[in-house]
Amino acid sequence: MTTNAASRQLFTELKSGDRIEIEHEVKVGSSKTWTTKTVGTVMHTERRRQGLHFRRNTDDKVFADMIVLKPYDGELTTITMDEFTELRRA
């Protein structure tokens, strides 16, 4: 199973209270990529409809998988899953 497929599978299995580690890439400019990790407790997951796309058909629905988690510092953080997100249990 590829990393992306394993992350997608784990996303479907997440429950509130699970401890996870998320590693994701942030593209900076046209040539740099930063990798960052976020560790915390899952508050909930959701599939959120996006409305930020330019010139899309009105019935063209676009969704994003989101994880709302609470890191060590106690603030809530929302992370959007994409093909560069690696998700694993902490």
SVG drawing of the C-alpha trace seen along z (x, -y; Angstrom):
<svg xmlns="http://www.w3.org/2000/svg" viewBox="-25 -33 39 35">
<polyline fill="none" stroke="black" stroke-width="0.4" points="0.0,0.0 1.4,-3.4 1.9,-6.1 -1.0,-8.1 -3.3,-5.1 -2.3,-4.2 -3.0,-7.8 -6.4,-7.8 -7.3,-4.5 -6.2,-5.8 -8.2,-9.0 -11.4,-6.9 -10.6,-5.0 -9.8,-8.1 -12.0,-8.7 -12.1,-11.6 -9.3,-11.1 -6.8,-9.3 -3.2,-10.6 -1.7,-11.2 1.3,-12.6 0.9,-14.4 3.8,-15.2 3.1,-17.5 4.9,-19.5 4.6,-23.3 5.6,-24.6 7.5,-27.9 7.8,-29.8 8.6,-27.7 11.7,-25.8 11.5,-25.2 9.5,-22.7 9.4,-22.7 8.4,-19.6 6.7,-20.1 5.2,-17.8 2.1,-18.3 1.3,-16.0 -1.9,-16.1 -5.2,-14.6 -8.0,-14.3 -11.0,-16.4 -13.0,-15.4 -12.7,-14.8 -14.9,-16.2 -15.3,-16.4 -15.9,-20.1 -17.3,-21.5 -14.9,-24.1 -16.2,-27.3 -12.9,-29.0 -12.4,-27.7 -12.3,-30.2 -14.7,-29.8 -16.1,-26.4 -19.5,-25.1 -22.2,-25.8 -23.0,-22.1 -19.3,-21.0 -18.8,-20.0 -15.3,-20.1 -14.6,-18.6 -11.6,-18.5 -10.9,-16.1 -10.1,-18.0 -8.7,-17.0 -9.3,-19.2 -6.8,-18.4 -5.5,-19.7 -1.6,-19.8 0.4,-20.0 -0.1,-23.7 -3.9,-23.3 -4.9,-25.4 -7.2,-23.8 -5.5,-23.3 -7.2,-22.4 -5.2,-20.4 -6.4,-19.7 -5.4,-16.3 -3.8,-16.3 -1.5,-14.0 1.5,-15.3 0.1,-14.5 1.5,-11.6 -0.7,-10.5 0.3,-8.0 -0.6,-7.1 1.6,-8.7"/>
</svg>
